[in-house]
């Protein structure tokens, strides 16, 4: 389910979020906005992403800040960088089966 955000809550809900956030800039009078809403809800239900909505009639400053010139406009804000898993180096063997490519030779 989408959360409505305002100029006051945008920083906490979107910028400081610990996960990816889809921001849907919309308006009540916008037919296409209502058409994409169920699709966005489904994406948010099926993926680890947060969905927020910005009503551009009520939050014109946010719309201007993010260059929204038509609606619906949907922007994905990536969460903070995730630490990459560290892999231990594979044990190296001196034999011919050390890697799948060790027996490959260029022809020519």
C-alpha positions as CSV (number, residue, x, y, z in Angstrom):
1,X,0.0,0.0,0.0
2,X,1.3,3.4,-0.9
3,X,2.2,6.1,1.6
4,X,1.3,9.8,0.8
5,X,4.3,12.1,1.3
6,X,4.5,15.8,1.7
7,X,7.4,18.3,1.5
8,X,7.8,17.8,5.3
9,X,7.9,13.9,5.1
10,X,9.7,13.4,1.8
11,X,13.2,13.4,3.3
12,X,12.4,10.8,6.0
13,X,10.2,8.6,3.8
14,X,12.3,8.7,0.6
15,X,15.8,10.2,0.9
16,X,16.6,8.6,4.2
17,X,14.9,5.3,3.5
18,X,16.9,2.2,4.0
19,X,15.3,0.6,0.9
20,X,14.5,1.5,-2.7
21,X,11.5,3.8,-3.1
22,X,9.2,4.3,-6.0
23,X,7.8,7.9,-6.0
24,X,4.5,8.3,-8.0
25,X,3.8,11.9,-8.8
26,X,0.1,12.1,-9.5
27,X,-3.1,14.2,-9.3
28,X,-6.7,13.3,-8.5
29,X,-7.9,14.5,-11.8
30,X,-5.4,12.5,-13.9
31,X,-6.9,9.5,-15.5
32,X,-3.6,7.8,-16.5
33,X,-2.4,8.2,-12.9
34,X,-5.4,6.1,-11.7
35,X,-4.7,3.6,-14.4
36,X,-1.1,2.9,-13.4
37,X,-1.8,2.9,-9.6
38,X,-2.8,-0.8,-9.4
39,X,0.4,-1.7,-11.4
40,X,2.6,0.2,-9.0
41,X,0.8,-1.4,-6.0
42,X,1.5,-4.8,-7.5
43,X,5.1,-4.0,-8.0
44,X,5.4,-2.9,-4.4
45,X,3.7,-6.0,-3.2
46,X,5.9,-8.3,-5.2
47,X,9.3,-6.6,-4.8
48,X,11.4,-5.2,-1.9
49,X,10.5,-1.6,-2.7
50,X,8.5,1.1,-0.9
51,X,5.8,3.0,-2.8
52,X,5.0,6.6,-2.0
53,X,2.7,9.1,-3.7
54,X,3.1,12.8,-4.2
55,X,0.0,14.8,-5.1
56,X,1.4,17.5,-7.4
57,X,-1.6,19.8,-6.8
58,X,-0.8,19.8,-3.0
59,X,3.0,19.5,-3.3
60,X,4.0,21.7,-6.2
61,X,7.5,22.4,-4.6
62,X,8.4,18.7,-4.8
63,X,7.1,18.4,-8.3
64,X,9.2,21.4,-9.4
65,X,12.3,20.1,-7.5
66,X,12.2,16.8,-9.4
67,X,11.4,18.3,-12.8
68,X,7.9,16.9,-13.1
69,X,6.3,18.5,-16.2
70,X,3.7,15.9,-16.9
71,X,2.0,13.1,-14.9
72,X,2.1,10.4,-14.1
73,X,5.8,10.7,-13.4
74,X,7.4,7.8,-11.6
75,X,10.9,8.0,-10.2
76,X,12.9,5.3,-8.5
77,X,15.1,6.4,-5.6
78,X,17.7,3.8,-4.9
79,X,18.3,3.0,-1.2
80,X,21.8,3.3,0.4
81,X,24.5,1.1,-1.1
82,X,24.3,-2.4,0.1
83,X,27.5,-4.1,1.2
84,X,28.6,-6.6,-1.3
85,X,29.2,-10.1,-0.1
86,X,32.9,-10.9,0.2
87,X,33.9,-14.1,-1.4
88,X,37.0,-16.0,-0.3
89,X,39.4,-16.7,-3.0
90,X,39.2,-20.1,-4.5
91,X,41.9,-22.5,-3.6
92,X,44.2,-22.6,-6.6
93,X,45.5,-25.9,-7.9
94,X,48.6,-26.3,-10.0
95,X,47.1,-29.1,-12.0
96,X,45.4,-28.7,-15.4
97,X,41.9,-28.6,-13.8
98,X,42.5,-25.4,-11.9
99,X,39.8,-23.6,-13.8
100,X,37.5,-24.5,-16.6
101,X,39.5,-22.3,-19.0
102,X,42.9,-23.7,-18.2
103,X,42.7,-26.3,-21.0
104,X,41.5,-23.8,-23.6
105,X,44.0,-22.7,-26.2
106,X,43.6,-20.2,-29.0
107,X,43.7,-21.8,-32.4
108,X,45.5,-20.3,-35.3
